[in-house]
Amino acid sequence: MKVLLIEDEIPAIEKVTHFLAKYDPESELLGVAKSIAEAVPLLIEHGPQADVLLMDVHLEDGLSFQALDRVGFFKPVIFITAHSQYALEAFKANGIDYLVKPFSYAAFAASLDKFRQLRDVPATLNPKVWAQLSKPTYKERFMVKIGEHIHSVAANAVRAFFAEGRNTYLIREDGRKLITDYKMETLEEVLNPEIFFRVNRSHMINLDAIKDVLVYSNSRLKINPNFPYSEEIIVSRDRVNGFKDWLDGERKTD
């Protein structure tokens, strides 16, 4: 069992580490983060390999839900916290259990037992039912900062994403550009590929944001967007065939 731990209190880190080793001596702690700033890169790097996430709600720089929202982390989460008022929000964030500090080893083990039972459920399900339950989940909202204010932008309301230097921006319907914490490579993983397509190294477009497509030079295509945007959006040659399949409603899978 591979685990990620997000916790900012040293005694709690030591307690969880001890309980985890006691529960499963073969378990592997992939990493520990004490803040949102540390959790985001940890989740991006090790999230795909993790089986379960153990996470405190209150971190030194905010609520841990913010880290999950930034990276679109969809693995099971066991929340460990001294604050019971966040239980509803925790379960909305893919939480499978909610341990309130101080907790015993018996409570900790019961949470991991619950995780294992849920993990093993697919083997007993009708294949058609499991196929429905195992459909991928995609990111639905993005948290962005405008001045001193934090806003939530629905993914479907984003017309396009583009990278410039080290920064990545989302573009709203009114053409306003807002910086995000996501890289283009991560966006390709967390966004619904039926709605968004990466047309070149710097641009990812929403299907509903395309006004029309023109044949361009050197076997490329040019996208005319239906939102205010001053730069050209060119489909690179190596993505033209995939882009045409996407427009035609055909998506190839591995």
TORKOL-4160 file (C-alpha; in steps of 0.2 Angstrom, whole numbers, padded with zeros to 4 digits, m for minus):
254
<pt num="1" X="0000" Y="0000" Z="0000"/>
<pt num="2" X="0007" Y="0017" Z="m0006"/>
<pt num="3" X="0003" Y="0032" Z="0005"/>
<pt num="4" X="0005" Y="0051" Z="0004"/>
<pt num="5" X="0004" Y="0061" Z="0020"/>
<pt num="6" X="m0001" Y="0079" Z="0021"/>
<pt num="7" X="0001" Y="0085" Z="0039"/>
<pt num="8" X="0009" Y="0100" Z="0047"/>
<pt num="9" X="0011" Y="0094" Z="0065"/>
<pt num="10" X="0027" Y="0084" Z="0069"/>
<pt num="11" X="0018" Y="0074" Z="0083"/>
<pt num="12" X="0004" Y="0069" Z="0071"/>
<pt num="13" X="0017" Y="0064" Z="0057"/>
<pt num="14" X="0026" Y="0053" Z="0069"/>
<pt num="15" X="0010" Y="0045" Z="0076"/>
<pt num="16" X="0003" Y="0042" Z="0058"/>
<pt num="17" X="0020" Y="0035" Z="0053"/>
<pt num="18" X="0020" Y="0023" Z="0068"/>
<pt num="19" X="0002" Y="0017" Z="0065"/>
<pt num="20" X="0005" Y="0015" Z="0047"/>
<pt num="21" X="0020" Y="0003" Z="0050"/>
<pt num="22" X="0010" Y="m0006" Z="0063"/>
<pt num="23" X="m0005" Y="m0009" Z="0052"/>
<pt num="24" X="0005" Y="m0014" Z="0036"/>
<pt num="25" X="0024" Y="m0017" Z="0038"/>
<pt num="26" X="0025" Y="m0017" Z="0019"/>
<pt num="27" X="0017" Y="0000" Z="0017"/>
<pt num="28" X="0027" Y="0013" Z="0008"/>
<pt num="29" X="0026" Y="0032" Z="0013"/>
<pt num="30" X="0029" Y="0040" Z="m0004"/>
<pt num="31" X="0031" Y="0058" Z="0004"/>
<pt num="32" X="0026" Y="0070" Z="0017"/>
<pt num="33" X="0020" Y="0088" Z="0015"/>
<pt num="34" X="0017" Y="0101" Z="0028"/>
<pt num="35" X="0008" Y="0115" Z="0018"/>
<pt num="36" X="m0002" Y="0118" Z="0002"/>
<pt num="37" X="0014" Y="0124" Z="m0006"/>
<pt num="38" X="0023" Y="0108" Z="m0003"/>
<pt num="39" X="0007" Y="0097" Z="m0006"/>
<pt num="40" X="0004" Y="0103" Z="m0024"/>
<pt num="41" X="0021" Y="0097" Z="m0031"/>
<pt num="42" X="0020" Y="0081" Z="m0020"/>
<pt num="43" X="0003" Y="0076" Z="m0027"/>
<pt num="44" X="0008" Y="0080" Z="m0045"/>
<pt num="45" X="0024" Y="0069" Z="m0043"/>
<pt num="46" X="0018" Y="0055" Z="m0033"/>
<pt num="47" X="m0001" Y="0056" Z="m0034"/>
<pt num="48" X="m0003" Y="0044" Z="m0049"/>
<pt num="49" X="0007" Y="0030" Z="m0039"/>
<pt num="50" X="m0002" Y="0033" Z="m0022"/>
<pt num="51" X="m0016" Y="0021" Z="m0016"/>
<pt num="52" X="m0023" Y="0032" Z="m0003"/>
<pt num="53" X="m0020" Y="0050" Z="0004"/>
<pt num="54" X="m0019" Y="0054" Z="0023"/>
<pt num="55" X="m0023" Y="0073" Z="0025"/>
<pt num="56" X="m0025" Y="0085" Z="0038"/>
<pt num="57" X="m0038" Y="0099" Z="0034"/>
<pt num="58" X="m0029" Y="0114" Z="0042"/>
<pt num="59" X="m0012" Y="0116" Z="0036"/>
<pt num="60" X="0000" Y="0131" Z="0040"/>
<pt num="61" X="m0005" Y="0140" Z="0024"/>
<pt num="62" X="m0023" Y="0136" Z="0022"/>
<pt num="63" X="m0036" Y="0122" Z="0020"/>
<pt num="64" X="m0030" Y="0106" Z="0012"/>
<pt num="65" X="m0045" Y="0106" Z="0000"/>
<pt num="66" X="m0036" Y="0120" Z="m0010"/>
<pt num="67" X="m0021" Y="0108" Z="m0014"/>
<pt num="68" X="m0033" Y="0094" Z="m0020"/>
<pt num="69" X="m0042" Y="0107" Z="m0031"/>
<pt num="70" X="m0026" Y="0113" Z="m0039"/>
<pt num="71" X="m0020" Y="0097" Z="m0045"/>
<pt num="72" X="m0037" Y="0087" Z="m0048"/>
<pt num="73" X="m0032" Y="0073" Z="m0036"/>
<pt num="74" X="m0045" Y="0059" Z="m0037"/>
<pt num="75" X="m0037" Y="0045" Z="m0026"/>
<pt num="76" X="m0046" Y="0040" Z="m0010"/>
<pt num="77" X="m0043" Y="0052" Z="0005"/>
<pt num="78" X="m0044" Y="0049" Z="0023"/>
<pt num="79" X="m0045" Y="0066" Z="0032"/>
<pt num="80" X="m0036" Y="0068" Z="0049"/>
<pt num="81" X="m0041" Y="0084" Z="0058"/>
<pt num="82" X="m0045" Y="0092" Z="0075"/>
<pt num="83" X="m0060" Y="0101" Z="0067"/>
<pt num="84" X="m0076" Y="0091" Z="0064"/>
<pt num="85" X="m0085" Y="0105" Z="0055"/>
<pt num="86" X="m0077" Y="0101" Z="0038"/>
<pt num="87" X="m0084" Y="0083" Z="0037"/>
<pt num="88" X="m0096" Y="0087" Z="0023"/>
<pt num="89" X="m0083" Y="0096" Z="0013"/>
<pt num="90" X="m0071" Y="0082" Z="0015"/>
<pt num="91" X="m0083" Y="0069" Z="0008"/>
<pt num="92" X="m0086" Y="0080" Z="m0007"/>
<pt num="93" X="m0067" Y="0080" Z="m0009"/>
<pt num="94" X="m0066" Y="0061" Z="m0012"/>
<pt num="95" X="m0065" Y="0058" Z="0006"/>
<pt num="96" X="m0069" Y="0040" Z="0012"/>
<pt num="97" X="m0067" Y="0043" Z="0031"/>
<pt num="98" X="m0064" Y="0057" Z="0043"/>
<pt num="99" X="m0053" Y="0054" Z="0059"/>
<pt num="100" X="m0055" Y="0068" Z="0072"/>
<pt num="101" X="m0039" Y="0071" Z="0083"/>
<pt num="102" X="m0034" Y="0063" Z="0095"/>
<pt num="103" X="m0038" Y="0046" Z="0087"/>
<pt num="104" X="m0033" Y="0029" Z="0093"/>
<pt num="105" X="m0024" Y="0015" Z="0083"/>
<pt num="106" X="m0041" Y="0006" Z="0082"/>
<pt num="107" X="m0049" Y="0021" Z="0073"/>
<pt num="108" X="m0035" Y="0023" Z="0062"/>
<pt num="109" X="m0035" Y="0004" Z="0057"/>
<pt num="110" X="m0054" Y="0004" Z="0054"/>
<pt num="111" X="m0051" Y="0018" Z="0042"/>
<pt num="112" X="m0038" Y="0009" Z="0032"/>
<pt num="113" X="m0049" Y="m0007" Z="0033"/>
<pt num="114" X="m0063" Y="0003" Z="0025"/>
<pt num="115" X="m0051" Y="0009" Z="0011"/>
<pt num="116" X="m0046" Y="m0009" Z="0008"/>
<pt num="117" X="m0064" Y="m0015" Z="0007"/>
<pt num="118" X="m0069" Y="m0001" Z="m0005"/>
<pt num="119" X="m0053" Y="m0005" Z="m0016"/>
<pt num="120" X="m0058" Y="m0023" Z="m0017"/>
<pt num="121" X="m0076" Y="m0020" Z="m0021"/>
<pt num="122" X="m0074" Y="m0020" Z="m0040"/>
<pt num="123" X="m0069" Y="m0038" Z="m0040"/>
<pt num="124" X="m0086" Y="m0043" Z="m0034"/>
<pt num="125" X="m0096" Y="m0031" Z="m0046"/>
<pt num="126" X="m0104" Y="m0035" Z="m0062"/>
<pt num="127" X="m0092" Y="m0030" Z="m0076"/>
<pt num="128" X="m0104" Y="m0018" Z="m0083"/>
<pt num="129" X="m0107" Y="m0010" Z="m0066"/>
<pt num="130" X="m0089" Y="m0008" Z="m0063"/>
<pt num="131" X="m0086" Y="m0001" Z="m0080"/>
<pt num="132" X="m0099" Y="0013" Z="m0076"/>
<pt num="133" X="m0091" Y="0016" Z="m0059"/>
<pt num="134" X="m0073" Y="0017" Z="m0065"/>
<pt num="135" X="m0076" Y="0030" Z="m0078"/>
<pt num="136" X="m0063" Y="0044" Z="m0076"/>
<pt num="137" X="m0067" Y="0059" Z="m0067"/>
<pt num="138" X="m0061" Y="0076" Z="m0073"/>
<pt num="139" X="m0058" Y="0093" Z="m0065"/>
<pt num="140" X="m0073" Y="0104" Z="m0065"/>
<pt num="141" X="m0067" Y="0120" Z="m0057"/>
<pt num="142" X="m0052" Y="0131" Z="m0055"/>
<pt num="143" X="m0047" Y="0142" Z="m0041"/>
<pt num="144" X="m0039" Y="0158" Z="m0047"/>
<pt num="145" X="m0033" Y="0174" Z="m0038"/>
<pt num="146" X="m0039" Y="0191" Z="m0044"/>
<pt num="147" X="m0031" Y="0205" Z="m0034"/>
<pt num="148" X="m0034" Y="0200" Z="m0016"/>
<pt num="149" X="m0049" Y="0190" Z="m0020"/>
<pt num="150" X="m0050" Y="0171" Z="m0024"/>
<pt num="151" X="m0063" Y="0165" Z="m0037"/>
<pt num="152" X="m0069" Y="0148" Z="m0043"/>
<pt num="153" X="m0070" Y="0147" Z="m0062"/>
<pt num="154" X="m0080" Y="0132" Z="m0070"/>
<pt num="155" X="m0069" Y="0122" Z="m0082"/>
<pt num="156" X="m0083" Y="0123" Z="m0095"/>
<pt num="157" X="m0083" Y="0142" Z="m0094"/>
<pt num="158" X="m0064" Y="0142" Z="m0099"/>
<pt num="159" X="m0062" Y="0146" Z="m0117"/>
<pt num="160" X="m0044" Y="0141" Z="m0118"/>
<pt num="161" X="m0028" Y="0139" Z="m0109"/>
<pt num="162" X="m0011" Y="0145" Z="m0115"/>
<pt num="163" X="0007" Y="0145" Z="m0108"/>
<pt num="164" X="0018" Y="0160" Z="m0109"/>
<pt num="165" X="0036" Y="0158" Z="m0101"/>
<pt num="166" X="0034" Y="0149" Z="m0085"/>
<pt num="167" X="0016" Y="0154" Z="m0082"/>
<pt num="168" X="0000" Y="0146" Z="m0088"/>
<pt num="169" X="m0016" Y="0156" Z="m0090"/>
<pt num="170" X="m0034" Y="0152" Z="m0093"/>
<pt num="171" X="m0045" Y="0163" Z="m0104"/>
<pt num="172" X="m0063" Y="0167" Z="m0099"/>
<pt num="173" X="m0078" Y="0171" Z="m0111"/>
<pt num="174" X="m0074" Y="0189" Z="m0110"/>
<pt num="175" X="m0056" Y="0187" Z="m0115"/>
<pt num="176" X="m0049" Y="0190" Z="m0098"/>
<pt num="177" X="m0033" Y="0180" Z="m0094"/>
<pt num="178" X="m0030" Y="0173" Z="m0077"/>
<pt num="179" X="m0015" Y="0164" Z="m0071"/>
<pt num="180" X="m0017" Y="0146" Z="m0064"/>
<pt num="181" X="m0005" Y="0134" Z="m0055"/>
<pt num="182" X="m0006" Y="0121" Z="m0068"/>
<pt num="183" X="0006" Y="0116" Z="m0082"/>
<pt num="184" X="0000" Y="0111" Z="m0099"/>
<pt num="185" X="0005" Y="0093" Z="m0096"/>
<pt num="186" X="m0005" Y="0092" Z="m0080"/>
<pt num="187" X="m0020" Y="0100" Z="m0089"/>
<pt num="188" X="m0020" Y="0087" Z="m0102"/>
<pt num="189" X="m0022" Y="0074" Z="m0088"/>
<pt num="190" X="m0036" Y="0083" Z="m0077"/>
<pt num="191" X="m0047" Y="0090" Z="m0091"/>
<pt num="192" X="m0060" Y="0081" Z="m0101"/>
<pt num="193" X="m0052" Y="0076" Z="m0118"/>
<pt num="194" X="m0069" Y="0077" Z="m0126"/>
<pt num="195" X="m0071" Y="0095" Z="m0122"/>
<pt num="196" X="m0052" Y="0101" Z="m0122"/>
<pt num="197" X="m0039" Y="0098" Z="m0135"/>
<pt num="198" X="m0021" Y="0104" Z="m0134"/>
<pt num="199" X="m0018" Y="0111" Z="m0152"/>
<pt num="200" X="0000" Y="0115" Z="m0149"/>
<pt num="201" X="0014" Y="0117" Z="m0136"/>
<pt num="202" X="0006" Y="0133" Z="m0129"/>
<pt num="203" X="m0013" Y="0132" Z="m0132"/>
<pt num="204" X="m0027" Y="0121" Z="m0126"/>
<pt num="205" X="m0044" Y="0125" Z="m0133"/>
<pt num="206" X="m0062" Y="0122" Z="m0128"/>
<pt num="207" X="m0073" Y="0114" Z="m0142"/>
<pt num="208" X="m0087" Y="0127" Z="m0138"/>
<pt num="209" X="m0074" Y="0141" Z="m0140"/>
<pt num="210" X="m0071" Y="0137" Z="m0159"/>
<pt num="211" X="m0080" Y="0149" Z="m0171"/>
<pt num="212" X="m0072" Y="0141" Z="m0186"/>
<pt num="213" X="m0056" Y="0132" Z="m0193"/>
<pt num="214" X="m0046" Y="0138" Z="m0208"/>
<pt num="215" X="m0033" Y="0129" Z="m0218"/>
<pt num="216" X="m0017" Y="0136" Z="m0215"/>
<pt num="217" X="0001" Y="0135" Z="m0223"/>
<pt num="218" X="0012" Y="0120" Z="m0221"/>
<pt num="219" X="m0002" Y="0107" Z="m0218"/>
<pt num="220" X="m0008" Y="0116" Z="m0203"/>
<pt num="221" X="m0024" Y="0123" Z="m0197"/>
<pt num="222" X="m0029" Y="0140" Z="m0189"/>
<pt num="223" X="m0043" Y="0142" Z="m0176"/>
<pt num="224" X="m0054" Y="0157" Z="m0176"/>
<pt num="225" X="m0060" Y="0158" Z="m0158"/>
<pt num="226" X="m0077" Y="0165" Z="m0153"/>
<pt num="227" X="m0069" Y="0175" Z="m0138"/>
<pt num="228" X="m0058" Y="0190" Z="m0139"/>
<pt num="229" X="m0040" Y="0185" Z="m0142"/>
<pt num="230" X="m0026" Y="0194" Z="m0151"/>
<pt num="231" X="m0014" Y="0180" Z="m0155"/>
<pt num="232" X="m0016" Y="0167" Z="m0168"/>
<pt num="233" X="m0020" Y="0149" Z="m0163"/>
<pt num="234" X="m0012" Y="0137" Z="m0175"/>
<pt num="235" X="m0014" Y="0118" Z="m0174"/>
<pt num="236" X="0003" Y="0111" Z="m0176"/>
<pt num="237" X="0006" Y="0099" Z="m0190"/>
<pt num="238" X="0009" Y="0084" Z="m0179"/>
<pt num="239" X="m0008" Y="0087" Z="m0170"/>
<pt num="240" X="m0019" Y="0090" Z="m0186"/>
<pt num="241" X="m0025" Y="0072" Z="m0188"/>
<pt num="242" X="m0029" Y="0071" Z="m0170"/>
<pt num="243" X="m0038" Y="0087" Z="m0170"/>
<pt num="244" X="m0049" Y="0082" Z="m0184"/>
<pt num="245" X="m0054" Y="0066" Z="m0176"/>
<pt num="246" X="m0058" Y="0076" Z="m0160"/>
<pt num="247" X="m0069" Y="0088" Z="m0170"/>
<pt num="248" X="m0077" Y="0073" Z="m0178"/>
<pt num="249" X="m0081" Y="0066" Z="m0161"/>
<pt num="250" X="m0069" Y="0052" Z="m0162"/>
<pt num="251" X="m0056" Y="0050" Z="m0148"/>
<pt num="252" X="m0043" Y="0036" Z="m0149"/>
<pt num="253" X="m0038" Y="0027" Z="m0133"/>
<pt num="254" X="m0023" Y="0017" Z="m0129"/>
